[in-house]
Amino acid sequence: MATVTIENAEVVKVIPNYGFRVVEQVVMNIGGERKDTKRYYTVWTKEQVNEGDHVTVQGDLGVKLEEYTGRDNQPKQSIGVHLNNALVMKDESAPF
């Protein structure tokens, strides 16, 4: 199983008693053009964090197809990226 480390991610949603969602800012160079994008991860842990906290997270990567109903009442699909057995550090300068 792949282990992933995400540094300086911002907590955007807390899932009480289960974990939280973080967003990672990524700068990509596509065809000579700079493109800023965001990557979202759901982190499954009992660690307590607050929205707006910046954390470094390391965990086992899991990816799956998720289905939901959109705002227009139409079925939609997306890729859910999850980190299991996560270690969370609130000080992003601390190494794992």
Order of alpha helices (4+ residues) and beta strands (2+ residues): beta-beta-beta-beta-beta
